[in-house]
Amino acid sequence: MKTIYKYKIEVEDMQTIILPKNAQILTVQMQNGNPYIWALIDNDEEETEAVTIGVYGTGNPIDNNYTLSYIGTFQMYDSKLVFHVFRMS
């Protein structure tokens, strides 16, 4: 059986989150003032993997040493700050 779960992320250039193996990251959005990633996971999957997430503000440099998979964009502080989120490999 599959389920969608949310995972809180920080507003940091790079971070690692632990997800069930083969989780499909669906989106990033704000909820109650905090950014979260929602992922479709297989409840039968017991193995986990470390996933590197990049969070970059508009105009900020991004390390060229990674392959980026775009997840989404979120805004904070009445849209004064805009961040773009990537899965990095």
PAZAPA-4460 file (N, C-alpha, C; in steps of 0.05 Angstrom, whole numbers, plus 32768, in hexadecimal, padded with zeros to 4 digits):
% residues 89
    n_x    n_y    n_z   ca_x   ca_y   ca_z    c_x    c_y    c_z   seq   type   mol
   8011   7FE9   8000   8000   8000   8000   8012   8019   8000     1      M     A
   8009   802E   7FF2   8018   8047   7FF1   8009   805C   8001     2      K     A
   8019   806F   800C   800E   8085   801C   801F   809E   8016     3      T     A
   8012   80B5   8019   8021   80CE   8017   8028   80D8   8033     4      I     A
   8041   80DE   8038   804A   80E9   8051   8058   8103   804C     5      Y     A
   8059   8114   8061   8067   812D   805F   8080   812D   8071     6      K     A
   8094   813C   8068   80AE   813D   8075   80B6   815A   8077     7      Y     A
   80BB   8164   808F   80C3   8180   8092   80DF   8184   8088     8      K     A
   80E4   819A   807A   80FF   81A0   8071   8106   81BB   807D     9      I     A
   8120   81C1   807D   812B   81DA   8087   8131   81EC   8070    10      E     A
   8133   8206   8075   813B   8219   8061   815A   821A   8063    11      V     A
   8167   8206   8057   8184   8203   8056   818C   81FB   803A    12      E     A
   81A3   8204   8031   81AC   81FD   8016   81AA   81DF   8011    13      D     A
   81B5   81CF   8023   81B5   81B2   801F   81AE   81A4   803A    14      M     A
   819F   818F   8038   8199   817F   804F   8193   8162   8046    15      Q     A
   8193   8150   8059   818D   8134   8053   8174   812C   8063    16      T     A
   8161   8120   8055   814A   8115   8062   8149   80F7   805C    17      I     A
   813E   80E8   806F   813C   80CB   806C   8120   80C4   8063    18      I     A
   811F   80B7   804C   8105   80AF   8041   8105   8090   803C    19      L     A
   80EE   8084   803B   80ED   8068   8032   80F9   8066   8016    20      P     A
   8107   8050   8011   8113   804C   7FF7   80FE   804E   7FE1    21      K     A
   8106   805C   7FCB   80F5   8060   7FB4   80DD   8072   7FB9    22      N     A
   80DE   8082   7FCE   80C8   8095   7FD2   80C7   80A9   7FBB    23      A     A
   80AF   80B0   7FB3   80AC   80C3   7F9D   80A4   80DE   7FA9    24      Q     A
   80B7   80F2   7FA8   80B1   810C   7FB3   809E   811A   7FA0    25      I     A
   8088   8124   7FAB   8072   812F   7F9B   8073   814E   7F99    26      L     A
   8078   815B   7FAF   8077   8178   7FAF   8084   8183   7FC9    27      T     A
   8087   819D   7FC9   8090   81AC   7FE1   807C   81C3   7FE4    28      V     A
   8073   81C7   7FFD   8060   81DD   8002   8064   81E6   801F    29      Q     A
   8059   81FD   8025   8058   8208   8040   803F   81FD   804E    30      M     A
   8043   81F7   8068   802C   81F0   8079   8032   81FA   8095    31      Q     A
   8021   820B   80A0   8024   8216   80BB   803F   8224   80BE    32      N     A
   8048   8232   80A9   8060   8242   80AA   807A   8233   80A5    33      G     A
   8078   8219   809F   8090   8209   809A   808F   81FB   807F    34      N     A
   80A6   81F7   8072   80A7   81E8   8059   80A7   81CA   805E    35      P     A
   8098   81BC   804E   8096   819F   804F   8098   8193   8033    36      Y     A
   80A3   817B   8032   80A3   816B   8019   808E   8155   801E    37      I     A
   807E   8150   800A   806B   8139   800A   8076   8124   7FF8    38      W     A
   8075   810B   8001   8080   80F5   7FF1   806D   80DD   7FF2    39      A     A
   806B   80D0   7FDB   805B   80B7   7FD9   806E   80A0   7FE0    40      L     A
   8066   8091   7FF4   8078   807B   7FFD   8069   8061   7FFD    41      I     A
   8078   804B   7FFB   806D   8030   7FFC   806F   8028   8019    42      D     A
   8058   8023   8026   8058   801B   8042   8066   8001   8048    43      N     A
   8069   7FF0   8033   8076   7FD6   8037   8094   7FD8   8035    44      D     A
   809E   7FEF   802D   80BB   7FF3   802A   80C8   7FF9   8045    45      E     A
   80D9   7FE7   804E   80E6   7FEA   8068   8101   7FF8   8065    46      E     A
   810D   7FF7   804E   8127   8003   804A   8124   8021   8046    47      E     A
   8137   8030   8050   8137   804D   804D   8150   8057   803D    48      T     A
   814F   8070   8035   8166   807B   8027   8168   8099   802F    49      E     A
   8181   80A2   802F   8186   80BE   8035   8183   80CE   801A    50      A     A
   8173   80E2   801B   816D   80F2   8003   8177   810F   8009    51      V     A
   8188   8119   7FF7   8192   8134   7FFA   817F   8147   7FEC    52      T     A
   8177   815C   7FFC   8165   8170   7FF2   8173   818B   7FF2    53      I     A
   8170   819A   7FDD   817B   81B5   7FDB   8165   81C9   7FDC    54      G     A
   8168   81DE   7FEB   8154   81F4   7FED   8163   820E   7FE7    55      V     A
   815C   821B   7FD1   816B   8232   7FC8   8158   8249   7FC3    56      Y     A
   8160   8260   7FCE   8151   8279   7FC9   8156   8282   7FAD    57      G     A
   8143   8291   7FA2   8146   829D   7F87   8160   82AE   7F87    58      T     A
   8170   82A9   7F73   8189   82B9   7F70   81A1   82AD   7F7E    59      G     A
   819D   8299   7F8F   81B4   828C   7F9D   81C2   8278   7F8C    60      N     A
   81DC   8275   7F8F   81EB   8261   7F7F   81E4   8244   7F87    61      P     A
   81E6   8232   7F74   81E1   8215   7F79   81FA   8206   7F70    62      I     A
   8203   81F4   7F80   821B   81E4   7F7B   8217   81D4   7F61    63      D     A
   822B   81D6   7F4F   822A   81C8   7F35   8231   81AB   7F37    64      N     A
   8238   81A1   7F4E   8241   8185   7F51   822A   8171   7F54    65      N     A
   8212   817A   7F52   81FA   8169   7F56   81E8   8169   7F3D    66      Y     A
   81DA   8153   7F3A   81C4   8152   7F27   81AB   815A   7F37    67      T     A
   819C   816D   7F2C   8185   8177   7F3A   816B   816D   7F2F    68      L     A
   8159   8165   7F40   813E   815D   7F39   812B   8171   7F47    69      S     A
   811E   8182   7F38   810D   8196   7F44   80F5   818A   7F52    70      Y     A
   80F0   8193   7F6B   80D9   818A   7F7B   80C3   81A0   7F7A    71      I     A
   80CB   81B9   7F7F   80B7   81CE   7F80   80C2   81E7   7F8C    72      G     A
   80B1   81FB   7F8E   80B8   8215   7F99   80A4   821D   7FAF    73      T     A
   80AE   822A   7FC4   809D   8234   7FD9   80A5   8250   7FE0    74      F     A
   8092   825E   7FEC   8097   827A   7FF4   8093   827D   8012    75      Q     A
   80A2   8290   801D   80A0   8296   803A   809D   82B4   803E    76      M     A
   8094   82BC   8055   8092   82D8   805D   8083   82E9   8049    77      Y     A
   806A   82E2   8044   8059   82F0   8032   8066   82F3   8016    78      D     A
   8072   82DD   800D   807E   82DB   7FF2   8097   82EC   7FEF    79      S     A
   80A3   82F6   8005   80BB   8306   8003   80D4   82F4   7FFE    80      K     A
   80D3   82DB   8006   80E8   82C8   8001   80DD   82B0   7FF1    81      L     A
   80EB   82A9   7FDC   80E2   8293   7FCA   80F9   827F   7FC9    82      V     A
   80F2   8265   7FCF   8106   8250   7FD0   80FE   823A   7FBC    83      F     A
   8113   822E   7FB0   810F   8219   7F9C   811C   8200   7FA7    84      H     A
   810E   81E9   7FA5   8117   81D1   7FB2   811D   81BB   7F9D    85      V     A
   8134   81AE   7FA2   813E   8199   7F8F   8146   8180   7F9E    86      F     A
   8142   816A   7F91   814F   8151   7F9A   816A   8150   7F8C    87      R     A
   817F   814C   7F9B   819A   814E   7F91   81A7   8132   7F91    88      M     A
   81B4   812C   7F7A   81C2   8112   7F79   81DC   8116   7F69    89      S     A
***
